[in-house]
């Protein structure tokens, strides 16, 4: 199994996380006044919260509610690299970033994230016709390392930081 740090830089992983959020998670939402805004809703679910809070720390997303549940992009994908380089590491470790990407892959089944992790030997895809989509991601033991990292106090600090303020 290859070491992820030898293959992907912090910036590479952060850009992959931002692209996945932009392409797979961002959705239009009609506001009370009738306008449509594209936003990322982390649904207060740990697998999305980790990633969206990291993207807030990196200056990619800005929350639009006091709970930091919904957020909007501050820039276009062509600007992700520049914004990330300006804000890195944004109170985020390399390992937290890997953990967030794993959870985004679990939920979104993003092809580019799958290629990234499978090329390193982190996971394989098996045929499971009984599932929708008809495949299952099988993780190597390395996944447990990132699952165990946890984020003690991370979200409370993020909420304090962003309530009423932009990153």
Steps between C-alpha positions, in 0.01 A plus 500: 500500500634843405527779754245767414737780607752386237239530227268789590582834660274674749390730217420205269272349762336831589427568132354150464273564802389837360432352154294218649293746703455724196408222257319248720359675808414856397129537426266785405263611772210741473512765770199657672523803272480272192864531395701189427838454668740211449611374838673211669280350771700280736168376647662508847642161407854426616622380163411832337568722801866399509552586138297819489662638815843429354397686184383792716838512674670497159293795377310301237160509672318761709211396725163661435329397822594524865544123537753473215274242340461670164776684320583655165815497293722807516664421169480294184689171454764677291588703811506214755877454490574869555252532787622180669865608476407832660318339797685172555512309722195678641505320835473169318751217506587286202343201676172685562489585132549135403225400744258752350577376149432141605158601633422704189588197286281273715200723448546643150676209325700765316697328223806723533524441875460128446783500245719694743448260792495178300826589321662516846356165609259659751191338349353283229158486341299178502194410300188489712194492273280516811622853580419837348745598354589138417841500662654508843821670606719262696759684708840380611598524866651846438147643503474428874801723567315798358166407659662487845652846473178668602446871529472577871360848538562575133140577407431708810803714421395526136151612595639768735735618229237531229188618680445835340852518360650394175820294514 
